[in-house]
């Protein structure tokens, strides 16, 4: 379990500023997802400021890539020629817990629980909500531009497609 206690030799104000910077970085990941709904695939607008330039991910728990965060963006949103895994959905929301953080100077570890809900596109002929819960396990690095995710591993607790009745009780 991550230890969130601060080392007595650390300036409390600096510690608090680092924790807030880490929380903002982790939140910017979800903002990158949620600010770009439906056909808007520009998640890299936020993710370029979220991940280290050489940042990597392991999303194999969801059938996704082990590789760069840019490969994850392509897997999720497609590349213009082929659709991504999120193309089935019209809308979604990613909700985060406060992260548990272990600061180690200019590097940190964080664990953040999440709940994500997704609504299927109307033109798919289905009315499904897809809910998922899990945790993000992050290794972060402090750069001149602020805190960035160096490595992220996705852990899934559960993922459920839920059929929703159509209009008129169908």
N, C-alpha and C positions, 0 to 999 in steps of 0.2 A: 504494500500500500504506500502511496506517495505520502511523504512527510511534508506538511504545509508549514511547519514551524520555521521561523526565521532564525538564522544563525546570529547569536548575540553580537558578533563583530560587524554586522552589516548595519548601515545607516537605515533606520526605519522608514524615512521618507523615500529613499532610493528603492528600498524593498517594495513599498507600496506602489511607486511609479512603475517598477518592472512588472508587478502583478497586474496592474491595470493595462499596461501595454500588451502583455500576453493575452489577457481576456479579450482585448480589442482585436488582436490578430486572429484568435480562434473564432470570434464572432464574424469577422470579415469573410471567412470561408463561407458561412451560411448566407451572409448577405450576398455574396457572389452567386449563390444558387438562387436565392429567393427574389433578388432584384431583377432577374432575367427569366421571366415566365414564358411558357409556350414556345414560339418560334424564335425568341430572342436568346441567342446562344452565347452572348458575350460575357461569360463568367470570368474569363481571364482578365477582364477589366479590374476586378477586385483581387483575383488570385495572384496576379503579378506582384501585388503589394502584400500578399499573405504568405506566400512560400518563398524560401530562399531560391535564388536563381537556379540552383542545382537540386531543388527540393524533390523528394521522391515519396511515393505512396505505396501501400499494400492494401488494395481493395479486393483481394482474392476471396474474402469472406462473402462478398456479394457477386462473385463472378467477374469482378473487374480486374484492372491491370495491377501488376507490380511493376512500377516504373516511374517516370516523371509525372509531375502534377499536370503537365500539358497533355500527356497521354490519357490521364484521367478525364480531363475536360473533353477530349475528343471522344472517349468511350461514352461519356454521359450525354454529350450534346451533338455528336456527329462532326463531320468535317465539311459540310456543304454538298458533298457527293453522296454520302450515306448517312442515315439517321443514327442517332445515339440511343442509349438505353432509356433516356428520359423523354424521347420523342413520342412515346405512347401517352404521356401525360400532358394536360393543359395547364395545370396549376399544382403548386406544392408549397409546403411550409416546413422549415427545419427549426426546431426549438431546442435550445441548449441549456444544460445545467451550468452552474458555475464550475469552472475547472478546479480540480485539485492540482496544485502546482508545487514542484520541487525546484527551487532556484539553486544553481551551482555557478555563480559568477555570471559569465556571459553566455551560458547555456542553461537550459531548463527542460524539465519533463512535465507533461500535463496529461491528465485524464479528464475527459469531458463526456458526460452522458448526453444522449440526444434522443429525441422523438421526431420522426419525420412522417408527414402525411402527404399523399399524392392523389390527385383526381385524374381519372382517365379522360382522354379527349372525347368529345361528343361524336366525332366522325368515325370512331372505331367500332361503333355498334354495341358497345358495352358501357355499363355504368359501374365502374369499379373504383373503390378507394384502396390505395395500397399504403399500409402503415408499417413502419419499421422503427425499432428501438435498438440502441446499442451504445457504444462508446468510441470516442476517438482517442487514440494514444499517440501523443505528439512528442517529438524531440524538437526543441526550438533553439534558435541561436540569435543573439543580439547583434545587429548590424548597425552601420552608420545610419541607416534608414529606419531603424527600430527592430522590434522582434519579428522573426520570420520562422515559419515551420520548415524544418530541415527534413523531417520524416514524419509521415502520418500513417498509422495502421488503423483500419476499420475493424471493429468487433461488433458483430450482430448478436443481439439477445433474441430477437424474433423479427419476422417479417411476414405480414399477412395481407393477401388480397381479399377485400371484403366487397361482395356483390351488394350494390345499393338498388333498392326498388325504384323503378321509373315513375314518372308522373302518372297519377291515377292508380297507384298501387300495383303496377305491373310487376 
